Amino acid sequence: MNYQNAEIRVLAWPRKTADNPYVELLYQALSAEGIVAREFSIRDALFGRYDAVHVHWPEGIISGRGAISAVIASSAQFVVLGWARHVRRKTVLWTVHNLKPHAVAPRLGELVVYAGLRASISASICLSEFSRSEANRVFPWLAGRPQIVSLHGRYGASLQSEPDRSEIRTGLGVSENEFLIAFVGRMEPYKGPDLLADAFDASLSSGTVRLLFAGRIPASAYGEELRATLSRVGAIVEDSQLSDERFADLVRAADLVVYPYRRILNSGSILMPLEYGTPVLSPAEGSIPEMASLIGEDWLRTYERPLTAKVLAAGVARPASGSPNLEVLDWGVIARSLARFIRQLVRA
């Protein structure tokens, strides 16, 4: 569809991301419903033709910055979104992926980010009912503005994987009679990869259970400690930025993928292994129990903290049956509902 002829024009912040296909899949689905997005730019926000601005991860603008830089960046975001809402009179949408930055960020910059959102957001999009409840608790001003729950769609259409599972395992040095527990993805502290290594170290480091960690290890004190821990437990380690194909290969090779988040509101990462028939284990927090009830609790498994060797042993002993219910995450259904919501806001 030609952007100039689109029913609704959206400036998406961002339109694409390097390491998460979520936004690309979302806007592909929305384009079929007449909602066409292009990458946000300050120039377009100030002077371009558009109907709405759609913001994802606004807190990311301050992550990893120093205090002064964070205040400058968050203030600029405050002004641009405010201009779009109050001067251009456009709809400004926020998909609430997180309630605070994942990475350490200067407190003043964080305050400016959320003050700017309060001043400019027309409506919010939440990825679960739990997310909506928590967002309204943390940001009470959201409750008085239009909201919709729009589930995180499945990733399968964007990933391809060709090698045979046994071939992948052979390349990892894992035999077919060994049980492979894996953590696959960026090894950030909030995701708790060290918690998995510690639980495994407690009693499961045997010849029949193996442990795989694949993804980029942070260049930080945490990363150095994690490297030492992984070496101590004898884990297979692949410290690299994973392509979509390599990610898919590794989760297919695993028998159980574990994401022991220290804190979590929403997680798209839990969906990827399920696409390839591998169960996932995560804490019963945030939106995860709600997603488990939709997808199937035999596939998206939850535990009460802490993660222990006993919890892992139960996962090793528990076979999965049937298949996960991923039809509830169909992008066509999600896009139709969300498109109606956006049209109503733009035309109000």
C-alpha positions in Angstrom: 0.0 0.0 0.0 1.3 3.5 -0.9 2.1 5.6 2.2 0.5 8.7 0.6 -2.8 6.8 0.1 -2.9 5.1 3.5 -6.0 5.5 5.6 -4.0 6.1 8.7 -0.4 7.3 8.7 1.8 6.4 11.7 5.2 7.6 12.7 6.6 4.6 14.5 9.3 5.0 17.1 10.9 2.6 16.2 9.6 1.1 12.9 12.2 -1.7 13.0 14.7 -3.0 15.6 17.9 -4.9 15.0 17.3 -7.6 17.6 13.5 -7.9 17.9 11.2 -8.6 15.0 8.1 -7.7 17.0 7.6 -4.2 15.6 8.2 -5.3 12.1 5.6 -8.1 12.4 3.2 -5.7 14.1 3.3 -3.1 11.3 3.2 -5.7 8.6 -0.1 -6.9 10.0 -1.4 -3.4 10.6 -0.6 -2.4 7.0 -3.2 -5.0 5.8 -5.8 -3.1 7.9 -4.9 0.3 6.4 -2.6 1.4 9.2 0.8 2.2 7.5 3.8 3.1 9.5 7.2 4.7 8.7 10.2 5.3 10.9 9.8 8.3 13.3 12.0 11.3 12.7 12.0 14.7 14.4 11.6 16.5 11.1 8.5 14.4 10.3 7.1 14.8 13.8 7.5 18.6 13.6 6.4 19.2 10.0 5.4 16.0 8.2 2.1 14.5 7.3 0.9 11.9 9.7 -2.1 10.9 11.9 -0.4 9.3 14.9 2.9 8.7 16.6 3.4 5.2 18.1 6.1 5.0 20.7 7.8 1.7 21.9 10.4 1.6 24.7 10.6 5.4 25.3 12.7 4.7 28.3 15.4 3.4 26.0 16.5 6.9 25.2 18.2 7.3 28.6 19.6 3.8 29.0 23.4 3.8 29.4 23.7 7.6 29.3 25.4 9.9 31.7 23.2 12.2 33.8 23.6 15.3 31.6 23.2 13.4 28.3 20.1 11.6 29.7 18.4 14.8 30.7 19.1 16.4 27.3 17.8 13.3 25.4 14.7 12.9 27.6 13.9 16.6 27.4 14.1 16.5 23.6 11.8 13.6 23.6 9.4 15.5 26.0 9.3 18.5 23.6 8.9 16.5 20.4 6.1 14.3 21.7 4.4 17.3 23.2 4.6 19.2 19.9 3.0 16.2 18.1 0.2 16.0 20.7 -0.6 19.7 21.5 0.7 21.7 18.5 0.0 19.3 15.7 -3.0 17.8 17.5 -2.0 14.3 16.6 -2.7 11.0 18.4 0.3 9.8 20.5 0.2 6.1 21.4 2.4 4.3 23.9 2.8 0.5 23.9 3.8 -0.2 27.5 6.5 -2.9 27.1 8.2 -2.0 30.4 7.4 0.1 33.5 11.0 1.2 34.0 14.3 1.0 32.1 16.0 -2.4 32.0 19.4 -0.8 32.1 20.7 1.5 34.8 19.6 5.1 33.9 20.0 8.5 35.7 17.1 9.1 37.9 16.5 12.7 36.7 16.4 11.5 33.1 13.9 8.8 34.1 11.7 11.4 35.7 11.7 13.6 32.6 10.9 10.6 30.4 7.7 9.7 32.3 6.7 13.4 32.8 6.9 13.8 29.1 4.7 10.7 28.5 2.2 12.0 31.0 2.0 15.3 29.1 1.7 13.8 25.6 0.2 10.3 25.6 -3.3 10.1 24.1 -3.8 6.4 24.7 -1.9 3.3 25.8 -1.5 -0.3 24.4 -0.8 -3.1 26.9 0.3 -6.6 26.1 -1.8 -8.3 28.7 -4.4 -7.7 31.3 -1.8 -7.9 34.0 0.3 -5.3 32.1 -2.7 -2.9 32.0 -3.3 -3.4 35.7 0.3 -2.7 36.6 0.6 0.2 34.2 -2.4 1.9 35.8 -1.0 1.2 39.3 2.5 2.7 38.5 1.1 5.5 36.2 -2.4 6.3 37.5 -2.9 9.0 34.9 -3.0 6.2 32.2 -6.3 4.9 33.6 -8.2 8.0 32.6 -7.1 7.7 28.9 -8.2 5.1 26.3 -6.5 1.7 26.6 -6.5 -1.6 24.8 -5.0 -5.0 25.5 -3.3 -6.2 22.4 -1.4 -9.5 22.8 2.2 -10.0 21.6 1.9 -11.9 18.4 3.9 -15.0 17.4 7.3 -14.7 15.7 7.2 -17.9 13.5 6.6 -16.2 10.2 9.9 -14.3 10.5 12.2 -17.2 11.3 13.6 -19.9 9.2 15.7 -22.9 10.3 17.0 -25.7 8.1 19.6 -27.9 9.9 18.4 -31.1 11.5 18.1 -31.0 15.3 20.6 -33.9 15.7 23.1 -32.1 13.5 22.8 -28.9 15.7 23.3 -31.0 18.9 26.3 -32.8 17.4 27.9 -29.4 16.6 27.4 -28.4 20.2 28.9 -31.7 21.5 25.6 -32.9 22.9 24.4 -36.5 22.4 20.8 -37.5 21.8 20.6 -39.2 25.2 21.6 -36.0 27.1 19.0 -33.5 28.3 19.9 -30.0 27.2 18.8 -27.0 29.3 19.4 -23.7 27.5 19.4 -19.9 28.0 19.4 -18.3 24.5 19.5 -14.6 24.0 21.2 -11.5 25.4 22.5 -12.3 28.9 21.4 -9.1 30.6 21.3 -9.1 34.4 17.5 -8.6 34.6 17.1 -11.9 32.6 18.9 -13.8 35.4 21.2 -16.1 33.4 23.4 -16.4 36.5 20.4 -17.7 38.5 20.1 -20.6 36.1 23.8 -21.4 36.3 23.7 -21.3 40.1 20.6 -23.6 40.3 22.2 -26.0 37.9 25.5 -26.0 39.9 23.6 -27.0 43.0 22.9 -30.7 41.9 22.4 -31.1 38.2 25.9 -31.0 36.8 25.8 -34.7 35.8 26.7 -36.5 32.7 23.0 -36.8 31.6 22.1 -33.1 31.8 23.9 -30.4 29.9 23.7 -26.6 30.1 23.9 -24.2 27.2 24.3 -20.4 27.3 24.1 -18.6 23.9 24.0 -14.9 23.3 26.0 -11.8 24.0 27.6 -11.6 27.4 27.7 -8.0 28.6 31.1 -6.2 28.8 30.7 -5.4 32.4 31.5 -6.6 35.9 28.4 -8.6 35.8 29.5 -10.2 32.5 32.9 -11.1 34.0 31.3 -12.8 37.0 28.9 -14.6 34.7 31.8 -15.9 32.5 33.5 -17.3 35.7 30.2 -19.0 36.8 29.6 -20.6 33.5 33.1 -21.9 33.4 32.7 -23.3 36.9 29.6 -25.3 36.0 31.0 -26.5 32.7 28.3 -24.9 30.5 28.5 -24.8 26.7 29.0 -21.1 25.9 28.4 -19.3 22.7 29.2 -15.6 23.3 28.0 -13.9 20.2 25.2 -11.8 18.7 22.8 -14.5 17.5 21.2 -14.3 14.1 17.5 -15.2 13.9 18.5 -18.5 12.2 21.1 -19.4 14.9 18.7 -18.5 17.7 16.1 -20.8 16.1 18.6 -23.6 15.6 19.7 -23.5 19.3 16.2 -23.4 20.8 15.3 -26.4 18.6 18.4 -28.2 19.8 17.4 -27.7 23.5 15.0 -29.8 25.5 14.0 -27.0 27.8 14.7 -23.2 27.6 14.9 -21.4 30.9 14.5 -17.6 31.4 14.7 -16.9 35.1 13.9 -13.2 35.0 14.8 -11.1 38.1 12.0 -8.8 37.0 9.5 -9.1 34.2 6.4 -7.4 32.9 6.2 -8.8 29.4 8.4 -11.1 27.5 8.5 -11.9 23.7 11.5 -14.1 24.3 9.4 -16.8 25.8 7.5 -17.2 22.5 10.4 -18.0 20.2 11.3 -21.4 21.6 7.7 -22.5 21.7 7.5 -21.9 17.9 10.0 -24.6 17.5 8.5 -27.1 19.9 10.7 -26.5 22.9 9.1 -25.9 26.4 10.0 -22.8 28.3 10.4 -22.4 32.1 10.0 -18.9 33.7 9.0 -17.4 37.0 5.3 -17.0 37.7 5.4 -13.3 37.6 4.4 -10.4 35.3 2.4 -11.5 32.3 3.9 -14.9 32.1 1.1 -16.8 34.1 -1.5 -15.1 31.8 0.4 -16.2 28.7 0.8 -19.7 30.1 -3.0 -20.0 30.5 -3.5 -19.1 26.9 -0.6 -21.1 25.3 -0.7 -24.1 27.6 0.9 -24.6 31.0 2.6 -27.8 29.8 4.6 -25.7 27.4 5.0 -22.4 29.1 5.9 -23.6 32.6 6.1 -21.4 35.7 7.6 -21.7 39.1 7.5 -19.7 42.3 10.9 -18.1 43.1 13.6 -18.9 43.8 14.8 -21.1 40.9 16.3 -24.2 42.5 17.9 -27.4 41.4 14.6 -29.1 42.5 12.7 -26.9 40.1 15.1 -27.7 37.3 15.0 -31.4 38.0 11.2 -31.3 37.8 11.6 -29.7 34.4 14.0 -32.4 33.2 11.6 -35.1 34.3 8.5 -33.5 32.8 7.8 -34.4 29.1 5.7 -32.1 27.0 2.6 -33.4 25.2 0.6 -32.1 22.3 1.6 -28.7 21.1 1.5 -25.1 22.3 -1.7 -23.1 21.4 -0.1 -20.3 19.4 -3.3 -19.6 17.3 -4.4 -17.2 20.0 -1.3 -15.1 19.0 -2.3 -14.8 15.3 -1.2 -11.4 13.9 -4.3 -11.0 11.7 -6.7 -11.1 14.7 -4.4 -8.8 16.8 -4.1 -6.3 13.9 -7.8 -6.0 13.3 -8.6 -5.2 16.8 -5.7 -2.7 17.2 -6.5 -1.0 13.9 -10.1 -0.3 15.0 -8.7 1.2 18.2 -6.3 3.5 16.3 -8.9 4.6 13.8 -11.3 5.5 16.6 -8.6 7.6 18.3 -7.5 9.4 15.1 -11.1 10.2 14.1 -12.2 11.3 17.5 
